[in-house]
Amino acid sequence: MSLHAYSSFAKWSSEGRQASYVRTLKSPGGIVDLLEVERPAGDMSRPALPDLVLCQDLLGGSRAHGESGGGCFHVTSEKGGFFLSAPNHSNKSIIDDHHRLRGLILPLAQWQSVLDETSDGAPSLDWPHLYRGLFHSPAIRSAFRNLWTLCEDEGAPSRLLARAAGCEILAELCRLGGAPFAPASGGLAPWAERRCIELMRARLSEDISLDELAAEARLSPYHFARMFKQSVGVPPRVYLTRLRVEKACELLEHTDLPVTEIALEVGYSSNQVLARVFTKHRHMNPTSYRRAVRDPVRRVSPPTLATPL
């Protein structure tokens, strides 16, 4: 296949000449693509593609030179540092050592409206200094870490998580790029907060999207995500997880449904996924929780000491 035949970074990564280096590729709903690659030294150049590509170096210590949309760069990578490649711009990249990267790929067609909002009228994606090699951002590092941790727990991220993480990262990129950026002020109107939480509760088993919740509040996804956190104290995805764990607790306590059915009822793909999430929040697995709440005497009784022989 010719270089110009690839319609996205995800297709180029999975089907192009570097496909054998891909360790992980997750694409929830076409909103974002999550990629992990481990590659030897060499030429890692690629054609122009309609995606904004943000990569984090997981090892550091490699010398890299190339051009990603902001002029030529010559840098030594650092563990945890980021590289950004402009959309619709061929990427020239030569790396002198074995390296491992995690990438977040944002298809421009999915994100242009959010970019227009986050840049507040400034030309979106006009960030030449961010395309010129290595940069650091604690906010983006935290968002990356949270996104990948949740993916490891739950598999491919939900549409809500993918959209919310993308909004957070784009807002920080716009700030680093010099766009005017006003901190979120004020939260949702009480009616909007109430309706969005009711919608979450009613659709726990579904992969509800940030766009649907935002429409309920009559806001854009970008502004909704910021205002929800102002009102509730946590992002929408975190709040949805809380609701799912609470509902799982209720079903474990008051029904005899198998754990597998409870997992599906609250929006998780398997009992293993529910067990990982549940244990993180309740410090025990669902079966142990059911046993404890149904047998409180056994739960609080001290262990029986072994009788000496």
N, C-alpha and C positions, 0 to 999 in steps of 0.2 A: 504494500500500500504506500502511495506517495505521501510525503510530509504534509501536503496540503489537503489530504483526504480526511483528516481527523477533525471532528466537529467540537471536541471538548478536550480538556486536559485529562479527564478521567479515561476517555477512549484512547488517547495517545499513550497514557501510562499503562493501560491494561493490554493494548494491542500493538504498540510500537516496539522499537528495537530494545527498549529498556524494560519491557514487561516482566522479564525474569527476575528483576530486582525488587518487584513489589511484594511486600509482606502483608499489607492490609489495605483494602479498599472498600469503603462503606459509602453508600450513596442514598441517604434517606430522602425519598420524594423529590429528587432533583434539586433540592434547595441548596445543599452543600455536598461536596465530596471530601471524605476524610481518607488520607493516604499515608502509609508508612513505607519507606523504601530503605534498602540497605544496598549500597553500591560500591564497586571498587573505584580506584582513581581513574580519571579519564575525562573525555569530552561528554558532557551531559546536556549539550545544547538541544533546543527543541524549536518547532515552528511557532508562528504567531497563532494564538488561540483565544477565544472570547471569554476568558476567565481571569479573575484576579487570583493570584496564587501566593499564599503566605506559607513559608516553610520555617520550621524550627530545627536547629541543629541539635541532635541528641548526644553527640560525642565531642565535638570541638577539636581544635588543633589542626585542621586542614587549611592549606593555602588555596584560595579560590580567586580566579579572575574571570571577567566576562562583562556582559552588558545586559541589563534587565529592564531598560526603559528610562534610565536616569543618567546615562553616561557610563563610561568604563569604570570598573572597580578592580582593585587588587587588595584583598583582605586576608587575614588569618581568622578563621571561624572560631567562635567561642561556644562552649556548651550552653544551651538554653537561648542562644541568640537567634534572631529572626532575619530572614531574607524575603523580600517582596518583589514579585514580578508583575509588571504592568500587563493588562489585557491587550489583545490585538497587537502584540509586539513580540517578535522573535527573541528568544532568550539564548544568549551565548554564555556558556558556563563550563569552565575547565577546572577540575578539582584534583589536587595532587596526592590525595590519600583516600583510603577507605573511609566511608562516611555513612551515617544513618540520619534520616530526616523524617519528620512528621509534617504533613501538609494539610492545609485547609484551603479548598478550592471553592471560590464563589463565582458561579456562572453569572455573567453580567446581566443577562436577560432577567434573572430572578431578583437582582439587587439594585438595579439602577434607580428605582423610586426611593429606596432607603438611602442610597448614596446622595441623592439630591436633597433629602431632608437633613442628613447628618452634616453635609457640607454647608448648609445654611446659605445657599445662593452662590457660594464660591464654586469655581470649576471643579467638578468632582474628579477624583483620581489624578489631580495635578500635584503629585508628590515626588518630584525628581530626587530629592535627597533620601527618600525612603527606598527608592529603587536602586540606590547606589551602594549595594553591599549590606553589611551587617548593621543591625540596630537592636536595641533592647527596650522592653516595655513590661514592667511588672503587671500591669492590668491585662495585657494580652497573654502573658505567661500564665496568669491565674485562670483566665477563660479557657485557654488551651488545656491546661491540666484538668480542670473540671469537666470539660467536654470529653476528653479521652477516658477519664476515670468512669464517667457515667456510661460511656460506650462499652468499656470492659465489663461493667456490671450488667448492662441491659442489652448488649448487642448494638445493632444499628440505631443511632439516635432518633428519637421521635421528631416529628416535624416541628413541634413546639420548641424542643431543645435546640434543634439545628437553626431555626429562625432567630431565636433569642440570642444564641451565642454569636451568630453572624452580625446581628444589630450591635451587640456590645463591642465586638472587635472592630467593626467599621467605624463606630463612633470614636474609638480610641485612635484608629489610623487617621481619621479626619483631624482630630486634635493634634496629633503628632505632625501631620502635614501642614498645619498652620491655619486650618479653617476656623472661623469664629465658632466657639462652642460654649453654649450656656448650660450650666448644671441643671438637672431636673429640679423644678420647683412646683410644689403642689402635687397632690395625688389624684386619683380617680374621684369623680363625683360618687356620693354614696350609692345612688341607684345603679351606676355602672359597675362599681365594685361588687354589689350584691348580685347583679345579673350574671357577671362573669364567673363568680364562684358557683352560682347555681348551675350554670352551663357545664362547668368542670365536673361537678358532682353527678350531673345527669349523664355525662358521657365518659365516665371513667374507663370504660372498656375500649374506647376508641382512641385513635391517634389524632386527637384534636390539634389544630394548628394555631399558631400565634395569630395568624391573619383572621381566623374565625372569632377568636376572643376579642381582638381589636375591633372587628366590625360590630360586635355586640355592644362595645363601649363607644362606638362611632368615632374611633380614632385610627390613625395609621399604626401599623405594627411597631414602628420605631418608638413613637411617643407612648403607645400603650405600655410597652415593656418597661419603660422608665417610670411611668406614673403608677403602674401596678406595684412596683417595688417600693415606691414612696408611700403608698397606702398600706400595704400589707407587711412590708419589712423584708420580704424575700422575693426573688424573681418568680414569674409564673410557673416555670418548670419545677422549681423547688416546692412551691405550694402544691402543685398537682401531685408530686410524689408523696407529700404528707397526706393528702386526701386519700390516695390509693392505699397507703399503709394503714390509715385509720379504718377504711372500709374492710381491708383484709382482716384486721383485728376483730371487727364486728362479726364478720362471717365465720371466723375461726371460733369465736366464743359462742355464737348463737345458732349455728347450723352444723350439719354433719357433711357438708359438701367436701369432696376430696380437695386437697391442696391444689392439684392441677386445675380444677374447675374454678377455684377461687382466684388463681393467677389470671386466668382469662377474663374473669368477671371484673377485675380491677385494672386490666389493661396491659398485663405482661404476657409474653409469648410462651412461657413455660414455668413449671414449678421451680426449676433451677434459678431462673431470673428472679422470680419472687423471693426465693430463699436468700439470694445475695442482697437484694434491696432491703428486705425485712430484717435480716440479721444486722445490717449496718445501722438501722434505725431503732430496733428493739433489743439488740444484743442477744438475741436467741433466734433459732429458726422457727418457721411457722408451726411445725409439729410440736416443738417444745413449748411454744406459747399456748397452743390449744390445750395441752396437757396441764400447764400451770394454771390457766384461768378456770379450768373445769375441776381442778383438784387443788384448791388453795391450801388445804391442810398439808398435803404432801409437799407443796411448794415451800411452805415456811418451816416445816419440821427439819430439825438438824439431822445430818446423816447418822445412821446407826453405826456405832463403833463395832469393829470386829471383836468377837469373843476370843480371849486368849486360849490357846490350846493347852 
